[in-house]
Amino acid sequence: MSLETQIMDAMKVAMKDKDKIALESLRAIKSQLLLLKTDGKTENISSDQEIALLQRLVKQRKEAYEQFIANNRNELAENELAQAKVIEKFLPAQLTPEELENELKEIIKETGAQDIKDLGKVMGIASKKLQGKSEGKIISETVRKLLS
């Protein structure tokens, strides 16, 4: 089932349940999917593009959450965090820190990386292999820790 179909089904449920936060989140996803479809670059959206879009939306919500907390706007911050959780439901299961570390150790062995100078080599492969399974920031931090 495509992401667009899943979103539409979830929107129907959110409308019936009168869940404003879920509906707002789902409409944001639908809007971004529509923009991606009509940008003229691609006719069909790949699953990688869908994952990247969802990750970007989650990242935006989390950054907004941090900004609202910093400005003491807790009610708006909670709304952003709730939206991020709704969007995350459509992402693949996230790796635990231990699983991520094991995957990255394998990639480091494959590339023959020795120190922090090889960060780019490892990150290139890790970003592709682990796309959607973990945030880039977390991958980068873990790789730096392993190569130090």
N, C-alpha and C positions, 0 to 999 in steps of 0.2 A: 504494500500500500504506500503510495507516495506521501511525502510530507504534506503537500497541499490538501490531500484527502483527509489525512489525520487532523489537520488544523480545522478544516470545515466541520468534521464530526465533533471535535472538541468544542468548537464555537456553538454548535447546536445545544450541546449539553450545558455549556456555561450560560446560554440564554435562558434555557429552561430552569436552571438553578438560580438565575439572577445573580450570578457571580461576576461582579463588575471588574474585579482585578484580573481574573482569568480572561474575561472577554476582551479587556483592554490589551492584555499581553498577546492574545491570539490574533487580534486585529493588527497589531504591530508586525507580527510575523507574516501575516497574509499580505500586508502592505509591502514589506521588503521583498517577499517572493515575487509579487507582481512587478515591482520595480526592476528586479533582476531579470525577469522574463522579457520585459519590454525595453531593455536597454539597447537592444539591437545587436549585441555581441553574440548572444547564444539563443538558440531556439529551445533547447532542452536544458534543464538545470540538472547538473550531476549531483550525486549524493555528497561529494566533497564540497561543492559550492553551498549546498544546504547546511552542512555542518558548520562551515565557516560563517555563514550568515547567522545561524543560531548562536554560535560562540560570540560573535560580534555584539549581538543584541544582549546577551547575558553580561558581557564585559561592560557595555554601556550602562546597564542597570546597576551593576556593582559600583562603578565609578560615581554614578549619580548618588547612590546610597552613601558613599563615603563623603561626598561633598555636602549632602544634607546633614549628616551627622556633625561634620565640622562646623556647619552654620547653625547647629542646634535646632534643626527642623525635623524632629523625630517622626512626626506623622507622615511626612513626605518620604522620609528614609525607609520606613517600614513598607510603604506602598511599593517602592522600587525593589526592595528585597523580595517581596511577595511575587512581583512580576518576574524577577530573575528565576525564582523557583519554578514558576509555571513553564517558562521557556526551557529550563534545564530538563524537563520531563521528556522533551523531544530529542535530546542529545543522547548519543550512545553512553552506556555505563562508564563512569569515570574510574580510572585506575586508583587503587589505594597507593599511598606513598611507598610501601614495600614493593608492590607490583611494578610501579613506575621505576623504582631504583633497579630492580632486576632486569627490566627491559633495557634500561639505559646502559647497564653493565655489559649486556650482550652487544649492544651497538658499539660501545667503546672497544670491545674485543675485536669486533668485525673491522673497524676502521683502523685499529692499531694506535689509537690516540694515547699519548703519554702524559701530556700536561695541558695547561690552560690555553696554550697556543693552538691546540687542535680543536678548540671549542666550535669553530665554524663548521668544520668537517662533521663533527658529531651532531650538531644542531640541525644541519641540513637533512640528514637521514632521519633523525629523531622526529623532527617536525612532520615529515611526510608519513612516517610509520605510525606515529601516535596521534595523528590529527583527530580531534574529537574525543579522544580518550583522556586527555589532560590539557590544561591550559599551557600556553607557550611560556608564560612567566614561570610557572612551577617547573616545567621541563628544564628551562634555562638555569634556574637556581639549583636544581638537582644535579645537572651536568657539571656546573661550576664546582659544586661540593665534591663530586666524585673525581674530578680532574685535579683538584687542589692537593 
